[in-house]
Amino acid sequence: MPAGKGIFSSELSAAWENHEHAFTDEDWYQPGDALPYFEEVTLPEKLDITRQYASTLAIVRAGAGLLSLKDKLIKAGHTNREKE
């Protein structure tokens, strides 16, 4: 794949060392351990994230449009960069 195209992900063995694991039949979950963390949560009376979501979505769409335009300009030769 040419440089700058697509998403690159290294092989798992290049990112993480191999580790041996000891597995047991013991259940890691203990009932009631997490409950105290949820008792302190106060839920808002009204929660509306529509505007924030729409704003974020508009920013993502604009960025994608700019990247698409950049690629078209490069392919058409309207930049100082060589065609990829």
PDB file of N, CA, C and O in Angstrom:
ATOM      1  N   MET A   1       0.857  -1.179   0.000  1.00  0.00           N
ATOM      2  CA  MET A   1       0.000   0.000   0.000  1.00  0.00           C
ATOM      3  C   MET A   1       0.899   1.236   0.000  1.00  0.00           C
ATOM      4  O   MET A   1       1.836   1.299   0.796  1.00  0.00           O
ATOM      5  N   PRO A   2       0.643   2.228  -0.873  1.00  0.00           N
ATOM      6  CA  PRO A   2       1.479   3.431  -0.918  1.00  0.00           C
ATOM      7  C   PRO A   2       1.418   4.209   0.389  1.00  0.00           C
ATOM      8  O   PRO A   2       0.414   4.180   1.100  1.00  0.00           O
ATOM      9  N   ALA A   3       2.510   4.904   0.690  1.00  0.00           N
ATOM     10  CA  ALA A   3       2.559   5.700   1.922  1.00  0.00           C
ATOM     11  C   ALA A   3       1.438   6.727   1.926  1.00  0.00           C
ATOM     12  O   ALA A   3       1.144   7.339   0.899  1.00  0.00           O
ATOM     13  N   GLY A   4       0.819   6.912   3.075  1.00  0.00           N
ATOM     14  CA  GLY A   4      -0.237   7.907   3.201  1.00  0.00           C
ATOM     15  C   GLY A   4      -1.603   7.412   2.787  1.00  0.00           C
ATOM     16  O   GLY A   4      -2.564   8.179   2.839  1.00  0.00           O
ATOM     17  N   LYS A   5      -1.730   6.173   2.381  1.00  0.00           N
ATOM     18  CA  LYS A   5      -3.027   5.646   1.959  1.00  0.00           C
ATOM     19  C   LYS A   5      -3.510   4.608   2.963  1.00  0.00           C
ATOM     20  O   LYS A   5      -2.747   3.721   3.346  1.00  0.00           O
ATOM     21  N   GLY A   6      -4.737   4.703   3.385  1.00  0.00           N
ATOM     22  CA  GLY A   6      -5.319   3.713   4.269  1.00  0.00           C
ATOM     23  C   GLY A   6      -4.793   3.798   5.692  1.00  0.00           C
ATOM     24  O   GLY A   6      -4.113   4.754   6.067  1.00  0.00           O
ATOM     25  N   ILE A   7      -5.115   2.798   6.459  1.00  0.00           N
ATOM     26  CA  ILE A   7      -4.720   2.735   7.861  1.00  0.00           C
ATOM     27  C   ILE A   7      -3.687   1.634   8.013  1.00  0.00           C
ATOM     28  O   ILE A   7      -3.890   0.515   7.542  1.00  0.00           O
ATOM     29  N   PHE A   8      -2.583   1.947   8.668  1.00  0.00           N
ATOM     30  CA  PHE A   8      -1.531   0.958   8.898  1.00  0.00           C
ATOM     31  C   PHE A   8      -1.629   0.443  10.316  1.00  0.00           C
ATOM     32  O   PHE A   8      -1.771   1.214  11.265  1.00  0.00           O
ATOM     33  N   SER A   9      -1.553  -0.836  10.448  1.00  0.00           N
ATOM     34  CA  SER A   9      -1.527  -1.452  11.770  1.00  0.00           C
ATOM     35  C   SER A   9      -0.426  -2.504  11.755  1.00  0.00           C
ATOM     36  O   SER A   9      -0.419  -3.402  10.913  1.00  0.00           O
ATOM     37  N   SER A  10       0.501  -2.380  12.695  1.00  0.00           N
ATOM     38  CA  SER A  10       1.592  -3.344  12.742  1.00  0.00           C
ATOM     39  C   SER A  10       1.068  -4.703  13.178  1.00  0.00           C
ATOM     40  O   SER A  10      -0.026  -4.820  13.730  1.00  0.00           O
ATOM     41  N   GLU A  11       1.878  -5.731  12.916  1.00  0.00           N
ATOM     42  CA  GLU A  11       1.495  -7.073  13.347  1.00  0.00           C
ATOM     43  C   GLU A  11       1.483  -7.126  14.878  1.00  0.00           C
ATOM     44  O   GLU A  11       2.244  -6.421  15.541  1.00  0.00           O
ATOM     45  N   LEU A  12       0.628  -7.951  15.412  1.00  0.00           N
ATOM     46  CA  LEU A  12       0.491  -8.064  16.858  1.00  0.00           C
ATOM     47  C   LEU A  12       1.819  -8.407  17.517  1.00  0.00           C
ATOM     48  O   LEU A  12       2.150  -7.859  18.568  1.00  0.00           O
ATOM     49  N   SER A  13       2.579  -9.306  16.911  1.00  0.00           N
ATOM     50  CA  SER A  13       3.863  -9.720  17.500  1.00  0.00           C
ATOM     51  C   SER A  13       4.873  -8.578  17.528  1.00  0.00           C
ATOM     52  O   SER A  13       5.789  -8.594  18.349  1.00  0.00           O
ATOM     53  N   ALA A  14       4.726  -7.586  16.648  1.00  0.00           N
ATOM     54  CA  ALA A  14       5.622  -6.432  16.651  1.00  0.00           C
ATOM     55  C   ALA A  14       5.214  -5.415  17.718  1.00  0.00           C
ATOM     56  O   ALA A  14       6.042  -4.625  18.173  1.00  0.00           O
ATOM     57  N   ALA A  15       3.955  -5.436  18.112  1.00  0.00           N
ATOM     58  CA  ALA A  15       3.454  -4.456  19.075  1.00  0.00           C
ATOM     59  C   ALA A  15       3.533  -4.955  20.516  1.00  0.00           C
ATOM     60  O   ALA A  15       3.738  -4.164  21.436  1.00  0.00           O
ATOM     61  N   TRP A  16       3.373  -6.252  20.715  1.00  0.00           N
ATOM     62  CA  TRP A  16       3.316  -6.801  22.071  1.00  0.00           C
ATOM     63  C   TRP A  16       4.212  -8.023  22.172  1.00  0.00           C
ATOM     64  O   TRP A  16       4.264  -8.847  21.259  1.00  0.00           O
ATOM     65  N   GLU A  17       4.911  -8.131  23.284  1.00  0.00           N
ATOM     66  CA  GLU A  17       5.707  -9.325  23.542  1.00  0.00           C
ATOM     67  C   GLU A  17       4.776 -10.489  23.892  1.00  0.00           C
ATOM     68  O   GLU A  17       3.657 -10.279  24.361  1.00  0.00           O
ATOM     69  N   ASN A  18       5.242 -11.695  23.662  1.00  0.00           N
ATOM     70  CA  ASN A  18       4.471 -12.871  24.009  1.00  0.00           C
ATOM     71  C   ASN A  18       4.569 -13.105  25.521  1.00  0.00           C
ATOM     72  O   ASN A  18       5.664 -13.076  26.082  1.00  0.00           O
ATOM     73  N   HIS A  19       3.447 -13.331  26.168  1.00  0.00           N
ATOM     74  CA  HIS A  19       3.410 -13.576  27.613  1.00  0.00           C
ATOM     75  C   HIS A  19       2.655 -14.865  27.884  1.00  0.00           C
ATOM     76  O   HIS A  19       1.646 -15.162  27.245  1.00  0.00           O
ATOM     77  N   GLU A  20       3.155 -15.607  28.823  1.00  0.00           N
ATOM     78  CA  GLU A  20       2.456 -16.801  29.272  1.00  0.00           C
ATOM     79  C   GLU A  20       1.444 -16.393  30.343  1.00  0.00           C
ATOM     80  O   GLU A  20       1.727 -15.529  31.173  1.00  0.00           O
ATOM     81  N   HIS A  21       0.279 -17.009  30.322  1.00  0.00           N
ATOM     82  CA  HIS A  21      -0.762 -16.691  31.292  1.00  0.00           C
ATOM     83  C   HIS A  21      -1.172 -17.957  32.031  1.00  0.00           C
ATOM     84  O   HIS A  21      -1.231 -19.045  31.458  1.00  0.00           O
ATOM     85  N   ALA A  22      -1.451 -17.786  33.308  1.00  0.00           N
ATOM     86  CA  ALA A  22      -1.965 -18.893  34.112  1.00  0.00           C
ATOM     87  C   ALA A  22      -3.472 -18.684  34.270  1.00  0.00           C
ATOM     88  O   ALA A  22      -3.909 -17.705  34.875  1.00  0.00           O
ATOM     89  N   PHE A  23      -4.252 -19.600  33.730  1.00  0.00           N
ATOM     90  CA  PHE A  23      -5.699 -19.472  33.794  1.00  0.00           C
ATOM     91  C   PHE A  23      -6.245 -20.360  34.902  1.00  0.00           C
ATOM     92  O   PHE A  23      -5.781 -21.481  35.109  1.00  0.00           O
ATOM     93  N   THR A  24      -7.235 -19.839  35.603  1.00  0.00           N
ATOM     94  CA  THR A  24      -7.894 -20.612  36.656  1.00  0.00           C
ATOM     95  C   THR A  24      -9.389 -20.615  36.389  1.00  0.00           C
ATOM     96  O   THR A  24      -9.882 -19.846  35.564  1.00  0.00           O
ATOM     97  N   ASP A  25     -10.090 -21.458  37.071  1.00  0.00           N
ATOM     98  CA  ASP A  25     -11.550 -21.503  36.955  1.00  0.00           C
ATOM     99  C   ASP A  25     -12.216 -20.517  37.914  1.00  0.00           C
ATOM    100  O   ASP A  25     -13.443 -20.421  37.964  1.00  0.00           O
ATOM    101  N   GLU A  26     -11.403 -19.787  38.672  1.00  0.00           N
ATOM    102  CA  GLU A  26     -11.924 -18.835  39.650  1.00  0.00           C
ATOM    103  C   GLU A  26     -12.560 -17.646  38.930  1.00  0.00           C
ATOM    104  O   GLU A  26     -11.986 -17.106  37.984  1.00  0.00           O
ATOM    105  N   ASP A  27     -13.734 -17.249  39.377  1.00  0.00           N
ATOM    106  CA  ASP A  27     -14.430 -16.111  38.783  1.00  0.00           C
ATOM    107  C   ASP A  27     -13.842 -14.820  39.344  1.00  0.00           C
ATOM    108  O   ASP A  27     -13.732 -14.669  40.561  1.00  0.00           O
ATOM    109  N   TRP A  28     -13.468 -13.899  38.481  1.00  0.00           N
ATOM    110  CA  TRP A  28     -12.854 -12.645  38.918  1.00  0.00           C
ATOM    111  C   TRP A  28     -13.884 -11.675  39.491  1.00  0.00           C
ATOM    112  O   TRP A  28     -13.535 -10.771  40.249  1.00  0.00           O
ATOM    113  N   TYR A  29     -15.138 -11.859  39.132  1.00  0.00           N
ATOM    114  CA  TYR A  29     -16.178 -10.941  39.595  1.00  0.00           C
ATOM    115  C   TYR A  29     -16.641 -11.310  41.001  1.00  0.00           C
ATOM    116  O   TYR A  29     -16.931 -12.471  41.290  1.00  0.00           O
ATOM    117  N   GLN A  30     -16.705 -10.310  41.861  1.00  0.00           N
ATOM    118  CA  GLN A  30     -17.217 -10.497  43.212  1.00  0.00           C
ATOM    119  C   GLN A  30     -18.466  -9.634  43.359  1.00  0.00           C
ATOM    120  O   GLN A  30     -18.376  -8.412  43.243  1.00  0.00           O
ATOM    121  N   PRO A  31     -19.613 -10.226  43.606  1.00  0.00           N
ATOM    122  CA  PRO A  31     -20.857  -9.445  43.699  1.00  0.00           C
ATOM    123  C   PRO A  31     -20.745  -8.307  44.708  1.00  0.00           C
ATOM    124  O   PRO A  31     -20.231  -8.488  45.811  1.00  0.00           O
ATOM    125  N   GLY A  32     -21.228  -7.147  44.318  1.00  0.00           N
ATOM    126  CA  GLY A  32     -21.272  -6.004  45.210  1.00  0.00           C
ATOM    127  C   GLY A  32     -20.037  -5.124  45.193  1.00  0.00           C
ATOM    128  O   GLY A  32     -20.067  -4.028  45.752  1.00  0.00           O
ATOM    129  N   ASP A  33     -18.950  -5.563  44.571  1.00  0.00           N
ATOM    130  CA  ASP A  33     -17.720  -4.764  44.573  1.00  0.00           C
ATOM    131  C   ASP A  33     -17.874  -3.428  43.852  1.00  0.00           C
ATOM    132  O   ASP A  33     -17.265  -2.440  44.261  1.00  0.00           O
ATOM    133  N   ALA A  34     -18.664  -3.380  42.805  1.00  0.00           N
ATOM    134  CA  ALA A  34     -18.777  -2.166  41.997  1.00  0.00           C
ATOM    135  C   ALA A  34     -19.933  -1.259  42.431  1.00  0.00           C
ATOM    136  O   ALA A  34     -19.982  -0.094  42.036  1.00  0.00           O
ATOM    137  N   LEU A  35     -20.836  -1.765  43.215  1.00  0.00           N
ATOM    138  CA  LEU A  35     -22.031  -0.988  43.584  1.00  0.00           C
ATOM    139  C   LEU A  35     -21.728   0.356  44.245  1.00  0.00           C
ATOM    140  O   LEU A  35     -22.413   1.330  43.934  1.00  0.00           O
ATOM    141  N   PRO A  36     -20.741   0.465  45.140  1.00  0.00           N
ATOM    142  CA  PRO A  36     -20.487   1.767  45.762  1.00  0.00           C
ATOM    143  C   PRO A  36     -20.145   2.877  44.759  1.00  0.00           C
ATOM    144  O   PRO A  36     -20.431   4.047  45.014  1.00  0.00           O
ATOM    145  N   TYR A  37     -19.548   2.524  43.643  1.00  0.00           N
ATOM    146  CA  TYR A  37     -19.205   3.535  42.641  1.00  0.00           C
ATOM    147  C   TYR A  37     -20.451   4.125  41.977  1.00  0.00           C
ATOM    148  O   TYR A  37     -20.439   5.284  41.562  1.00  0.00           O
ATOM    149  N   PHE A  38     -21.512   3.346  41.876  1.00  0.00           N
ATOM    150  CA  PHE A  38     -22.724   3.819  41.221  1.00  0.00           C
ATOM    151  C   PHE A  38     -23.671   4.533  42.178  1.00  0.00           C
ATOM    152  O   PHE A  38     -24.555   5.262  41.729  1.00  0.00           O
ATOM    153  N   GLU A  39     -23.512   4.346  43.463  1.00  0.00           N
ATOM    154  CA  GLU A  39     -24.384   5.001  44.424  1.00  0.00           C
ATOM    155  C   GLU A  39     -24.142   6.502  44.462  1.00  0.00           C
ATOM    156  O   GLU A  39     -25.051   7.259  44.802  1.00  0.00           O
ATOM    157  N   GLU A  40     -22.922   6.956  44.116  1.00  0.00           N
ATOM    158  CA  GLU A  40     -22.594   8.373  44.180  1.00  0.00           C
ATOM    159  C   GLU A  40     -22.974   9.141  42.915  1.00  0.00           C
ATOM    160  O   GLU A  40     -22.881  10.369  42.891  1.00  0.00           O
ATOM    161  N   VAL A  41     -23.398   8.441  41.869  1.00  0.00           N
ATOM    162  CA  VAL A  41     -23.735   9.088  40.602  1.00  0.00           C
ATOM    163  C   VAL A  41     -25.091   9.764  40.711  1.00  0.00           C
ATOM    164  O   VAL A  41     -26.087   9.135  41.068  1.00  0.00           O
ATOM    165  N   THR A  42     -25.118  11.059  40.397  1.00  0.00           N
ATOM    166  CA  THR A  42     -26.372  11.794  40.363  1.00  0.00           C
ATOM    167  C   THR A  42     -26.731  12.050  38.907  1.00  0.00           C
ATOM    168  O   THR A  42     -25.981  12.700  38.179  1.00  0.00           O
ATOM    169  N   LEU A  43     -27.868  11.540  38.493  1.00  0.00           N
ATOM    170  CA  LEU A  43     -28.292  11.714  37.107  1.00  0.00           C
ATOM    171  C   LEU A  43     -28.945  13.076  36.929  1.00  0.00           C
ATOM    172  O   LEU A  43     -29.705  13.518  37.791  1.00  0.00           O
ATOM    173  N   PRO A  44     -28.655  13.746  35.816  1.00  0.00           N
ATOM    174  CA  PRO A  44     -29.295  15.047  35.572  1.00  0.00           C
ATOM    175  C   PRO A  44     -30.785  14.856  35.282  1.00  0.00           C
ATOM    176  O   PRO A  44     -31.212  13.795  34.827  1.00  0.00           O
ATOM    177  N   GLU A  45     -31.564  15.905  35.554  1.00  0.00           N
ATOM    178  CA  GLU A  45     -32.994  15.822  35.283  1.00  0.00           C
ATOM    179  C   GLU A  45     -33.252  15.762  33.779  1.00  0.00           C
ATOM    180  O   GLU A  45     -34.152  15.063  33.313  1.00  0.00           O
ATOM    181  N   LYS A  46     -32.430  16.520  33.024  1.00  0.00           N
ATOM    182  CA  LYS A  46     -32.605  16.551  31.574  1.00  0.00           C
ATOM    183  C   LYS A  46     -31.222  16.490  30.938  1.00  0.00           C
ATOM    184  O   LYS A  46     -30.315  17.222  31.334  1.00  0.00           O
ATOM    185  N   LEU A  47     -31.066  15.620  29.959  1.00  0.00           N
ATOM    186  CA  LEU A  47     -29.795  15.488  29.272  1.00  0.00           C
ATOM    187  C   LEU A  47     -30.066  15.509  27.775  1.00  0.00           C
ATOM    188  O   LEU A  47     -30.702  14.603  27.236  1.00  0.00           O
ATOM    189  N   ASP A  48     -29.576  16.557  27.104  1.00  0.00           N
ATOM    190  CA  ASP A  48     -29.769  16.686  25.665  1.00  0.00           C
ATOM    191  C   ASP A  48     -28.412  16.956  25.022  1.00  0.00           C
ATOM    192  O   ASP A  48     -27.834  18.028  25.203  1.00  0.00           O
ATOM    193  N   ILE A  49     -27.912  15.988  24.279  1.00  0.00           N
ATOM    194  CA  ILE A  49     -26.612  16.165  23.630  1.00  0.00           C
ATOM    195  C   ILE A  49     -26.762  16.354  22.121  1.00  0.00           C
ATOM    196  O   ILE A  49     -25.789  16.244  21.375  1.00  0.00           O
ATOM    197  N   THR A  50     -27.985  16.638  21.679  1.00  0.00           N
ATOM    198  CA  THR A  50     -28.249  16.761  20.247  1.00  0.00           C
ATOM    199  C   THR A  50     -27.371  17.817  19.595  1.00  0.00           C
ATOM    200  O   THR A  50     -26.763  17.551  18.558  1.00  0.00           O
ATOM    201  N   ARG A  51     -27.287  19.021  20.183  1.00  0.00           N
ATOM    202  CA  ARG A  51     -26.483  20.091  19.583  1.00  0.00           C
ATOM    203  C   ARG A  51     -25.009  19.732  19.542  1.00  0.00           C
ATOM    204  O   ARG A  51     -24.339  19.951  18.533  1.00  0.00           O
ATOM    205  N   GLN A  52     -24.506  19.184  20.632  1.00  0.00           N
ATOM    206  CA  GLN A  52     -23.092  18.794  20.676  1.00  0.00           C
ATOM    207  C   GLN A  52     -22.812  17.698  19.649  1.00  0.00           C
ATOM    208  O   GLN A  52     -21.788  17.742  18.966  1.00  0.00           O
ATOM    209  N   TYR A  53     -23.698  16.725  19.533  1.00  0.00           N
ATOM    210  CA  TYR A  53     -23.529  15.645  18.555  1.00  0.00           C
ATOM    211  C   TYR A  53     -23.552  16.204  17.139  1.00  0.00           C
ATOM    212  O   TYR A  53     -22.707  15.853  16.315  1.00  0.00           O
ATOM    213  N   ALA A  54     -24.520  17.073  16.854  1.00  0.00           N
ATOM    214  CA  ALA A  54     -24.627  17.647  15.515  1.00  0.00           C
ATOM    215  C   ALA A  54     -23.397  18.481  15.175  1.00  0.00           C
ATOM    216  O   ALA A  54     -22.917  18.443  14.042  1.00  0.00           O
ATOM    217  N   SER A  55     -22.886  19.230  16.139  1.00  0.00           N
ATOM    218  CA  SER A  55     -21.692  20.042  15.920  1.00  0.00           C
ATOM    219  C   SER A  55     -20.476  19.159  15.643  1.00  0.00           C
ATOM    220  O   SER A  55     -19.708  19.431  14.720  1.00  0.00           O
ATOM    221  N   THR A  56     -20.303  18.123  16.425  1.00  0.00           N
ATOM    222  CA  THR A  56     -19.182  17.205  16.224  1.00  0.00           C
ATOM    223  C   THR A  56     -19.289  16.504  14.878  1.00  0.00           C
ATOM    224  O   THR A  56     -18.287  16.343  14.182  1.00  0.00           O
ATOM    225  N   LEU A  57     -20.484  16.088  14.508  1.00  0.00           N
ATOM    226  CA  LEU A  57     -20.696  15.429  13.230  1.00  0.00           C
ATOM    227  C   LEU A  57     -20.378  16.383  12.074  1.00  0.00           C
ATOM    228  O   LEU A  57     -19.798  15.960  11.074  1.00  0.00           O
ATOM    229  N   ALA A  58     -20.744  17.647  12.194  1.00  0.00           N
ATOM    230  CA  ALA A  58     -20.440  18.632  11.157  1.00  0.00           C
ATOM    231  C   ALA A  58     -18.929  18.822  11.006  1.00  0.00           C
ATOM    232  O   ALA A  58     -18.424  18.955   9.892  1.00  0.00           O
ATOM    233  N   ILE A  59     -18.220  18.833  12.119  1.00  0.00           N
ATOM    234  CA  ILE A  59     -16.759  18.987  12.079  1.00  0.00           C
ATOM    235  C   ILE A  59     -16.121  17.776  11.390  1.00  0.00           C
ATOM    236  O   ILE A  59     -15.221  17.933  10.565  1.00  0.00           O
ATOM    237  N   VAL A  60     -16.583  16.580  11.727  1.00  0.00           N
ATOM    238  CA  VAL A  60     -16.041  15.365  11.112  1.00  0.00           C
ATOM    239  C   VAL A  60     -16.325  15.360   9.621  1.00  0.00           C
ATOM    240  O   VAL A  60     -15.443  15.022   8.830  1.00  0.00           O
ATOM    241  N   ARG A  61     -17.531  15.725   9.220  1.00  0.00           N
ATOM    242  CA  ARG A  61     -17.882  15.763   7.795  1.00  0.00           C
ATOM    243  C   ARG A  61     -17.049  16.802   7.051  1.00  0.00           C
ATOM    244  O   ARG A  61     -16.608  16.553   5.930  1.00  0.00           O
ATOM    245  N   ALA A  62     -16.832  17.955   7.659  1.00  0.00           N
ATOM    246  CA  ALA A  62     -16.021  18.994   7.022  1.00  0.00           C
ATOM    247  C   ALA A  62     -14.586  18.515   6.843  1.00  0.00           C
ATOM    248  O   ALA A  62     -13.983  18.733   5.792  1.00  0.00           O
ATOM    249  N   GLY A  63     -14.043  17.869   7.856  1.00  0.00           N
ATOM    250  CA  GLY A  63     -12.687  17.331   7.758  1.00  0.00           C
ATOM    251  C   GLY A  63     -12.574  16.288   6.667  1.00  0.00           C
ATOM    252  O   GLY A  63     -11.606  16.287   5.906  1.00  0.00           O
ATOM    253  N   ALA A  64     -13.557  15.396   6.582  1.00  0.00           N
ATOM    254  CA  ALA A  64     -13.547  14.369   5.537  1.00  0.00           C
ATOM    255  C   ALA A  64     -13.652  15.008   4.161  1.00  0.00           C
ATOM    256  O   ALA A  64     -13.012  14.558   3.211  1.00  0.00           O
ATOM    257  N   GLY A  65     -14.455  16.050   4.054  1.00  0.00           N
ATOM    258  CA  GLY A  65     -14.576  16.758   2.774  1.00  0.00           C
ATOM    259  C   GLY A  65     -13.279  17.421   2.362  1.00  0.00           C
ATOM    260  O   GLY A  65     -12.904  17.391   1.190  1.00  0.00           O
ATOM    261  N   LEU A  66     -12.591  18.024   3.326  1.00  0.00           N
ATOM    262  CA  LEU A  66     -11.314  18.664   3.022  1.00  0.00           C
ATOM    263  C   LEU A  66     -10.259  17.645   2.600  1.00  0.00           C
ATOM    264  O   LEU A  66      -9.481  17.900   1.680  1.00  0.00           O
ATOM    265  N   LEU A  67     -10.229  16.506   3.259  1.00  0.00           N
ATOM    266  CA  LEU A  67      -9.284  15.462   2.877  1.00  0.00           C
ATOM    267  C   LEU A  67      -9.579  14.934   1.471  1.00  0.00           C
ATOM    268  O   LEU A  67      -8.660  14.674   0.694  1.00  0.00           O
ATOM    269  N   SER A  68     -10.846  14.782   1.157  1.00  0.00           N
ATOM    270  CA  SER A  68     -11.236  14.332  -0.173  1.00  0.00           C
ATOM    271  C   SER A  68     -10.843  15.363  -1.230  1.00  0.00           C
ATOM    272  O   SER A  68     -10.346  15.002  -2.298  1.00  0.00           O
ATOM    273  N   LEU A  69     -11.064  16.641  -0.934  1.00  0.00           N
ATOM    274  CA  LEU A  69     -10.690  17.716  -1.858  1.00  0.00           C
ATOM    275  C   LEU A  69      -9.182  17.756  -2.057  1.00  0.00           C
ATOM    276  O   LEU A  69      -8.708  17.933  -3.179  1.00  0.00           O
ATOM    277  N   LYS A  70      -8.420  17.590  -0.968  1.00  0.00           N
ATOM    278  CA  LYS A  70      -6.957  17.573  -1.060  1.00  0.00           C
ATOM    279  C   LYS A  70      -6.500  16.461  -1.989  1.00  0.00           C
ATOM    280  O   LYS A  70      -5.647  16.678  -2.849  1.00  0.00           O
ATOM    281  N   ASP A  71      -7.070  15.259  -1.816  1.00  0.00           N
ATOM    282  CA  ASP A  71      -6.696  14.128  -2.663  1.00  0.00           C
ATOM    283  C   ASP A  71      -7.020  14.407  -4.132  1.00  0.00           C
ATOM    284  O   ASP A  71      -6.230  14.075  -5.015  1.00  0.00           O
ATOM    285  N   LYS A  72      -8.177  15.012  -4.394  1.00  0.00           N
ATOM    286  CA  LYS A  72      -8.554  15.329  -5.773  1.00  0.00           C
ATOM    287  C   LYS A  72      -7.607  16.354  -6.387  1.00  0.00           C
ATOM    288  O   LYS A  72      -7.242  16.242  -7.557  1.00  0.00           O
ATOM    289  N   LEU A  73      -7.207  17.353  -5.599  1.00  0.00           N
ATOM    290  CA  LEU A  73      -6.285  18.366  -6.110  1.00  0.00           C
ATOM    291  C   LEU A  73      -4.910  17.779  -6.404  1.00  0.00           C
ATOM    292  O   LEU A  73      -4.271  18.142  -7.392  1.00  0.00           O
ATOM    293  N   ILE A  74      -4.461  16.879  -5.550  1.00  0.00           N
ATOM    294  CA  ILE A  74      -3.161  16.237  -5.769  1.00  0.00           C
ATOM    295  C   ILE A  74      -3.209  15.383  -7.032  1.00  0.00           C
ATOM    296  O   ILE A  74      -2.292  15.434  -7.853  1.00  0.00           O
ATOM    297  N   LYS A  75      -4.274  14.599  -7.190  1.00  0.00           N
ATOM    298  CA  LYS A  75      -4.402  13.740  -8.371  1.00  0.00           C
ATOM    299  C   LYS A  75      -4.506  14.560  -9.654  1.00  0.00           C
ATOM    300  O   LYS A  75      -4.007  14.146 -10.700  1.00  0.00           O
ATOM    301  N   ALA A  76      -5.149  15.715  -9.573  1.00  0.00           N
ATOM    302  CA  ALA A  76      -5.320  16.559 -10.758  1.00  0.00           C
ATOM    303  C   ALA A  76      -4.069  17.386 -11.053  1.00  0.00           C
ATOM    304  O   ALA A  76      -3.995  18.043 -12.091  1.00  0.00           O
ATOM    305  N   GLY A  77      -3.086  17.361 -10.150  1.00  0.00           N
ATOM    306  CA  GLY A  77      -1.846  18.087 -10.382  1.00  0.00           C
ATOM    307  C   GLY A  77      -1.920  19.566 -10.061  1.00  0.00           C
ATOM    308  O   GLY A  77      -1.129  20.351 -10.583  1.00  0.00           O
ATOM    309  N   HIS A  78      -2.851  19.959  -9.216  1.00  0.00           N
ATOM    310  CA  HIS A  78      -3.011  21.372  -8.854  1.00  0.00           C
ATOM    311  C   HIS A  78      -2.231  21.747  -7.605  1.00  0.00           C
ATOM    312  O   HIS A  78      -2.547  22.742  -6.953  1.00  0.00           O
ATOM    313  N   THR A  79      -1.226  20.970  -7.269  1.00  0.00           N
ATOM    314  CA  THR A  79      -0.398  21.286  -6.107  1.00  0.00           C
ATOM    315  C   THR A  79       1.057  21.160  -6.498  1.00  0.00           C
ATOM    316  O   THR A  79       1.366  20.708  -7.600  1.00  0.00           O
ATOM    317  N   ASN A  80       1.961  21.553  -5.607  1.00  0.00           N
ATOM    318  CA  ASN A  80       3.381  21.421  -5.858  1.00  0.00           C
ATOM    319  C   ASN A  80       3.874  20.021  -5.572  1.00  0.00           C
ATOM    320  O   ASN A  80       5.023  19.697  -5.872  1.00  0.00           O
ATOM    321  N   ARG A  81       3.022  19.179  -4.995  1.00  0.00           N
ATOM    322  CA  ARG A  81       3.413  17.803  -4.670  1.00  0.00           C
ATOM    323  C   ARG A  81       3.332  16.941  -5.920  1.00  0.00           C
ATOM    324  O   ARG A  81       2.536  17.183  -6.827  1.00  0.00           O
ATOM    325  N   GLU A  82       4.189  15.922  -5.930  1.00  0.00           N
ATOM    326  CA  GLU A  82       4.134  14.963  -7.039  1.00  0.00           C
ATOM    327  C   GLU A  82       2.894  14.102  -6.895  1.00  0.00           C
ATOM    328  O   GLU A  82       2.401  13.880  -5.789  1.00  0.00           O
ATOM    329  N   LYS A  83       2.394  13.617  -8.026  1.00  0.00           N
ATOM    330  CA  LYS A  83       1.255  12.709  -7.984  1.00  0.00           C
ATOM    331  C   LYS A  83       1.663  11.432  -7.293  1.00  0.00           C
ATOM    332  O   LYS A  83       2.755  10.912  -7.522  1.00  0.00           O
ATOM    333  N   GLU A  84       0.773  10.918  -6.435  1.00  0.00           N
ATOM    334  CA  GLU A  84       1.098   9.696  -5.678  1.00  0.00           C
ATOM    335  C   GLU A  84       0.627   8.482  -6.425  1.00  0.00           C
ATOM    336  O   GLU A  84       0.807   7.359  -5.955  1.00  0.00           O
TER     337      GLU A  84
END
